[in-house]
Amino acid sequence: MAIRVVIDAHLIERGLSVGEFASRIGITPANLAVLKNGRAKAVRFSTLDAICRVLDCQPGEILVWEDDLSES
């Protein structure tokens, strides 16, 4: 998929575990893993809002577009 959610560095910077972060944003650790591992097909704006609030960042800091056509 061309859009990736990049949060690992933010979690390390803030000393947050995956479980704690998932709890704070209101999703399960399994669903957070889906986001982190690039398997998500969609992200709710409410989830994106919660991620940005907890990490104190802008959406553009955690959403990265990569041209997946160049991988072919």
JOQUI-V414691 format. One record per residue. PHI is phi as a letter, one per 30 degrees, with the letter a starting at -180 (* if undefined). OMEGA is omega in whole degrees, -180 to 180 (none if undefined). Layout:
PHI;OMEGA, PHI;OMEGA
This chain:
*;-174, d;179, c;178, c;174, c;-175, c;-177, b;-176, e;-179, d;179, d;179, d;179, d;179, e;-175, c;179, i;-179, c;173, d;179, d;-180, d;179, d;180, d;179, e;179, d;-179, d;-179, c;173, i;174, b;-180, d;175, e;179, d;179, d;175, d;177, d;177, d;177, d;-176, d;-175, c;175, i;-179, c;-179, d;176, c;-179, a;175, b;177, d;177, d;179, d;177, d;178, d;177, d;-180, d;178, d;-179, d;178, d;-178, d;-178, d;-177, h;-178, b;176, c;179, e;180, d;178, d;-179, c;176, c;-177, b;176, c;175, b;-180, d;-179, d;176, d;180, d;179, d;-176, d;none
